[in-house]
Every structure is written in C-alpha cells, then in structure tokens.
Amino acid sequence: MPTTTRRKDTSPPRTGNSEAETLRGFLDYLRASIATKVDGAPEPQVRTAAVPSGTNLIGLLNHLTFVERSMFLGDTVSDWQATFHAASADSVADVVARYRDTVERANVVLDRCVDLGAPVPGRAAPSVRWALTHMIEETGRHAGHADILRELIDDTTGR
C-alpha cells in the first residue's frame, strides 16, 4: 500500500472586518488550495479520469482558469465542457502557472473595485459581490473534487 503524503492543513483565513476583505480572503484561500493540489501531481495520472464523468485533476484547474478569466477579465467561453481538459502539450507546471497568472490579473481588477454592488468592471452584470460569492462557491466545489482526485492519484492529502 502506498505511503500517504500528508501536507499540513491550513486554517481558514483571518481576514479584515469588511465584507470585501472577507470575500477576497476566502477566495484567495481556496485559489491557493486548489493550485497546491494540482502542483506537482504526476503525469499521466493528473489527466486520467478517476470518475465516470471524466473529471481529472488538471482539467479542474484548467476549467477554473477559464471561469476566472470569464468572470473578472471579460473573456468569452463558447464551450464550457472543453475547459475541463487541458491541452496535451500543457504540462502541470504550465496549467498551474497560467492559473496563478490569471488569479493575479483578476486581483488587479478586483483591487479597483470599491463598490461590491457595482458591476464587475467592463460588464453590465453581475455585481462584484455576486461574482466573488460565485467564485468562492465554484472554486470551493472544485477544490473538494481536487482533494479526492489527488489522494486517489498519489495518496497526497491536505492543502
């Protein structure tokens, strides 16, 4: 039986008192968690579907990159199902770096948002509050999937 690699679990973030600081703190916490889950995962297992739906670890992070770009950077996605599969030429490091770069660019946009009730810059809707809440839900959901998939791949647990 393989040896389980246990990473230290990190507690939920201590954030400031404002709604914006709380939402941003939890989103960044989840973003870091899923990037860590994918980073260093071995090929080809990182691309191998571990469940009948075809979900794979690298595909989850690739998908979240597209969601971040759509939500905060104004990119249009015509085929959401396709976003769940990374290109075969993309290494794990490539996908993780692209996700982290996208998060950095999204945070630049969010740093300019002072009114959570206003639309995300460059869009008529949704509000920044809704977008942050949705991204917490979306990232948290897929981070949970990633927890299970990574453990199935190489017994790595924790954040």
C-alpha positions in Angstrom: 0.0 0.0 0.0 1.4 3.5 -0.9 2.5 5.8 1.8 0.2 8.8 2.3 1.9 12.2 1.9 0.2 14.5 4.4 0.5 18.2 3.8 -0.2 20.5 6.7 -3.8 21.7 6.6 -4.1 25.4 6.7 -6.9 27.0 8.7 -9.4 29.3 7.0 -8.0 32.8 6.6 -8.1 35.6 9.2 -9.5 38.5 7.2 -10.3 42.1 7.9 -13.6 43.2 9.1 -15.1 44.4 5.8 -17.2 42.3 3.5 -14.8 42.8 0.7 -11.8 41.7 2.8 -13.7 38.6 4.0 -14.8 37.6 0.5 -11.4 38.2 -1.1 -9.7 36.4 1.8 -11.8 33.3 1.4 -11.5 33.3 -2.4 -7.7 33.6 -2.3 -7.5 30.8 0.3 -9.4 28.5 -2.0 -7.4 29.6 -5.0 -4.2 28.7 -3.2 -5.6 25.4 -2.0 -6.5 24.1 -5.5 -3.3 25.3 -7.1 -1.4 23.5 -4.4 -3.4 20.3 -5.0 -2.5 20.3 -8.7 1.1 21.5 -8.5 3.5 18.6 -8.6 0.9 16.0 -9.5 2.4 13.2 -11.7 1.7 12.6 -15.3 -0.2 10.8 -16.8 -2.4 10.3 -13.7 -3.1 14.1 -13.5 -5.0 13.7 -16.8 -6.7 10.4 -16.0 -10.4 10.4 -15.3 -10.9 8.8 -11.9 -14.7 9.0 -12.1 -17.2 8.1 -14.9 -17.9 11.8 -15.7 -14.3 12.1 -17.0 -13.2 14.6 -14.4 -9.4 14.8 -14.0 -7.2 16.9 -11.7 -5.5 19.1 -14.3 -8.8 19.7 -16.1 -10.3 21.1 -12.9 -7.6 23.8 -12.7 -7.8 24.5 -16.4 -11.6 25.0 -16.0 -11.2 27.4 -13.1 -8.7 29.4 -15.1 -11.4 29.9 -17.8 -14.0 30.8 -15.1 -11.7 33.4 -13.6 -11.0 34.9 -17.0 -14.7 34.9 -17.9 -15.8 36.4 -14.6 -13.2 39.0 -14.0 -11.2 39.6 -17.2 -14.1 39.7 -19.7 -13.1 36.6 -21.8 -15.9 34.8 -23.6 -16.1 31.0 -23.4 -18.1 29.2 -26.1 -17.7 25.6 -24.9 -17.5 25.2 -21.1 -17.2 21.4 -21.3 -14.0 21.8 -23.3 -12.4 23.8 -20.5 -12.4 20.7 -18.3 -9.5 19.3 -20.4 -6.0 20.8 -20.6 -4.2 20.6 -23.9 -1.9 17.6 -24.2 1.1 19.9 -24.8 0.4 21.7 -21.4 2.4 20.4 -18.5 1.2 20.5 -15.0 3.5 23.4 -14.3 2.1 25.3 -17.4 -1.5 24.9 -16.2 -0.6 25.9 -12.6 1.4 28.9 -13.8 -1.5 30.0 -16.1 -4.0 29.7 -13.3 -1.8 31.7 -10.9 -1.2 34.4 -13.6 -4.9 34.6 -14.2 -5.6 35.0 -10.5 -3.0 37.8 -10.3 -4.7 39.6 -13.2 -8.1 39.1 -11.7 -6.9 40.5 -8.4 -5.7 43.7 -10.2 -9.3 44.1 -11.5 -10.7 43.4 -8.1 -8.3 45.8 -6.4 -10.0 48.6 -8.3 -13.5 47.6 -7.2 -14.7 49.8 -4.3 -18.4 49.1 -4.5 -19.4 45.5 -4.2 -22.8 46.3 -5.5 -21.4 47.7 -8.8 -21.0 45.5 -11.8 -17.7 43.8 -12.4 -15.6 46.3 -14.5 -16.3 46.1 -18.2 -19.6 44.2 -17.7 -23.2 45.2 -17.2 -23.7 42.4 -14.7 -23.1 40.7 -12.3 -22.2 42.7 -9.3 -18.8 42.3 -7.8 -20.4 40.8 -4.7 -22.2 38.2 -6.7 -19.0 37.4 -8.8 -16.9 36.9 -5.6 -19.5 34.7 -4.0 -19.9 32.7 -7.1 -16.1 32.2 -7.4 -15.9 31.1 -3.8 -18.6 28.5 -4.5 -17.1 27.4 -7.8 -13.5 27.2 -6.5 -14.5 25.5 -3.3 -16.5 22.9 -5.1 -13.7 22.0 -7.4 -11.1 22.2 -4.7 -13.1 19.5 -2.9 -13.1 17.4 -6.1 -9.3 18.0 -6.4 -8.8 16.8 -2.8 -10.3 13.5 -3.6 -8.6 13.1 -7.1 -5.2 14.0 -5.7 -5.5 11.4 -2.9 -6.6 8.8 -5.5 -3.5 9.6 -7.7 -0.7 9.5 -5.1 -2.2 9.5 -1.6 -1.4 13.2 -1.1 -3.7 14.8 1.4 -4.1 18.3 3.0 -3.7 21.7 1.5 
